[in-house]
């Protein structure tokens, strides 16, 4: 069996990407939400303006938190903590990035802390969360590429899937997060860099290391 390509690995992460909220013009064109007015109002103490910011981003933030933590309960905790921190620190927001990038930066940092703590205790890397918020086995999400394959080939495919899951579990929390944000959520590296408060070059290097580790670990799969 040849070394699997990254496109094979990505089959474990098939889902709609999490994108910044958009509105539609009268002509149907998508327009990126401009939160500047709401942020300025919220900075002056307008709680309704902050509640509107939360309403625009709450589903995407919760969904991202649940997926990255792998738990509805932990995702809810991260979600609540993220918006609490955003509320407390909103006065410090200087419009150097979008609110979308800023709130996602808070969420991803909280998730990184969570994953590091879980890694130190050990965790089941086979389990993730479905788009509906239900726990599921990563192996079950990998489609059967050969529906009519023989039992021997099906078994070999299952072994490959298990190897992919194990390889993903050996990445560092930051490497896995960058890989997932890029390949699962479909985010641009520039966006990921903004969320993790680093440079695009650093994110490229992190993604390269993650990809290299995956290829190296899967090279033994024959």
Secondary structure as GFF3:
##gff-version 3
##sequence-region A 1 222
A	DSSP	alpha_helix	6	9	.	.	.	ID=ss1
A	DSSP	three_ten_helix	10	13	.	.	.	ID=ss2
A	DSSP	beta_strand	22	24	.	.	.	ID=ss3
A	DSSP	beta_strand	30	32	.	.	.	ID=ss4
A	DSSP	alpha_helix	36	43	.	.	.	ID=ss5
A	DSSP	alpha_helix	47	69	.	.	.	ID=ss6
A	DSSP	alpha_helix	72	89	.	.	.	ID=ss7
A	DSSP	three_ten_helix	90	92	.	.	.	ID=ss8
A	DSSP	alpha_helix	99	121	.	.	.	ID=ss9
A	DSSP	beta_strand	127	129	.	.	.	ID=ss10
A	DSSP	beta_strand	135	137	.	.	.	ID=ss11
A	DSSP	alpha_helix	138	141	.	.	.	ID=ss12
A	DSSP	alpha_helix	151	169	.	.	.	ID=ss13
A	DSSP	alpha_helix	173	183	.	.	.	ID=ss14
A	DSSP	alpha_helix	189	195	.	.	.	ID=ss15
A	DSSP	alpha_helix	200	218	.	.	.	ID=ss16
###
